[in-house]
Amino acid sequence: MLFKQATGKTINEYITQERLNKAKEFLAQTNIHLYDVCYKVGYLSPSYFSRLFKKYTGQTPGEYRENIMLNARPAAEKEAEQL
């Protein structure tokens, strides 16, 4: 009860958010397989991890990684693609 008063979240919500934030870091900075990211952040089921990730971020882990990679490319590459 004190934790929720202090943070506005339950302990489970907080832990889930922290795990997913770490997963986002792994997805953005590495080419680790999605199932390995799942295990690294403490989930045993890749399908559950993917459902949870989509619920909290609105994207699957694969979509998130793809969007991060597209946004990280240099501007010149993006312009060349549009031509």
N, C-alpha and C positions, 0 to 999 in steps of 0.2 A: 504494500500500500504506500509506503514511504517512497519507494523507487518511482512509482507511477506519479506521485505528487511532484517529485523533483524533476522528472524527465518528460512527463506527459505520455509515456509509453509503458506498456507492461515489460517485464524482463524478457519474455519471449519475443515481443516485437523488436526490442532493442537488439537482442542477439541476432535475430534474422536480418535486421538492417545492417548490422556490422558485417555479417557473413557475406551479404550481397554486395556491400561496398568493396570488400576484399576481392570478391569474384570479379567485379568490374575492373579493378586494378589488374588482375591476372589477364582478363580478356583484352584489355587495352595495351598491355605492355609485352605480351608474350604470344607465342604460337602454340601454347599448351592445348592439347585436346580438351574439348568441353567436358568430357567425363572426368579428366584429371583435375580440372578446375573444381568440379563438383566435389571430388574427394578432398582436395586441398582445403576447402572452406568448411568441411565437416558434414557433408551430406553423403549418404550411402547409395542413394538412388538418383541416377542422372535424370530420369523422367520427372521425379518429384522436384528436383532442383530446377529443371527447366520451367515447370509449371509455376513454381514459386517466383522465379526470376521474372517471368512474364507478368505475373500478378502484380508485383511491386514496381516494375519498370515500364510495363507496356510493350516490351519487346522480348523475343526469345534471346538466349545468350548468343546464338549465331548472328541474329540481326543486330544486336548491340555491337558485337565485334566488327561486323561489316560496316556499320555506320561510323564507328570510331576510326577504322582504317581509311574510309573515304574522306573523312574530315581532316585526317592527319596528313594527307598527301599535299605536296607543294602546290601552290596556286597555278603554276605554269602547267602542271600535268592536268589539272582540272579544266583549264581553258582549252588545252589541246584536245581533250575528249569532247568538248562541246562543239568544236568546229567540225 
